[in-house]
C-alpha cells in the first residue's frame, strides 16, 4: 500500500510538472501571437 501511494505521488508530481510546462508553452504562444 505504501509503495503504491509513493508511486502515485511521484506520478502525480510528474504530471503536474508536465501540465505546468504545457501551460507555460500555451501562455507564451498566446503572448507571441498577440504581438
C-alpha distance (Angstrom), angle and dihedral (degrees) to the residues before:
residue distance angle dihedral
X1 . . .
X2 3.78 . .
X3 3.81 93.1 .
X4 3.81 91.0 48.7
X5 3.78 90.3 50.5
X6 3.80 91.6 49.7
X7 3.79 90.9 47.7
X8 3.80 90.0 50.8
X9 3.81 91.8 50.0
X10 3.82 93.9 49.8
X11 3.81 91.3 46.0
X12 3.79 90.8 48.2
X13 3.80 90.6 50.8
X14 3.81 91.1 50.8
X15 3.82 91.3 49.1
X16 3.80 90.5 48.5
X17 3.81 90.9 51.6
X18 3.81 91.0 49.1
X19 3.82 90.9 49.1
X20 3.80 90.6 50.1
X21 3.81 90.9 50.6
X22 3.80 90.6 49.6
X23 3.81 91.0 49.2
X24 3.80 90.1 51.7
X25 3.81 91.4 49.0
X26 3.81 91.0 48.2
X27 3.80 93.9 47.8
X28 3.81 90.5 46.5
X29 3.80 89.6 50.3
X30 3.79 91.3 50.8
X31 3.81 91.4 48.4
X32 3.82 92.5 49.1
X33 3.80 90.6 45.9
X34 3.81 91.4 52.8
X35 3.79 90.8 50.5
